[in-house]
Each structure stands twice: as structure tokens, then as C-alpha cells.
Amino acid sequence: MGLSDKISAKAENLGGQAKEAAGKATGNEELQAEGKADQISGKVKEGVEKVKDAVADIKDGLTK
């Protein structure tokens, strides 16, 4: 629904990937774990946005 929410979720996912890679490269397990957590959070938020879009599409279809 909200473009800014979609962008934020995608950015969180991508930032998590970068953190995970940096953690692997430096041997920092904590940073690697934070990156994985950020990715999961971003993916969940992306899923929520997809559900919001689907609900809006259904609503639009019913009101036409």
C-alpha cells in the first residue's frame, strides 16, 4: 500500500544482507546474527505489505 513502507522493508532486508556479509567477512558472529534478524524482519514487513495490497485489490473489486 504505502510506497515508503515497501521501500523501508526492502531496505531493511538489504541492510541485513550487508550486515550478515560483513559479519561473515570479519568473523563477527554477533553482526552476522543481527543481519539475519534484519533480513527476517524485512521479509515479514514485505509480506505484510503484499497482504495489504491484496486486501485493497479485493476491496476495489467489490466496490466496482
Steps between C-alpha positions, in 0.01 A plus 500: 500500500742764619796536272716630784413191707598273211828684450575490872437124517719435196776722640489313831532170315791623288670661800472168679668325210786750516535457878502124467767515229711739706464273801612199297794691354623619838410191700257705708224255587293764680492727193420200283206408726375860501507493121294183488249648745472817291438291189223305670340819627518657155349194334214493750429867434511438124247220549271729699512755219406231247201401714395865527516531121296182452233623741485834322464321164214289637333808645536684168354201316199486728425871476500509118 
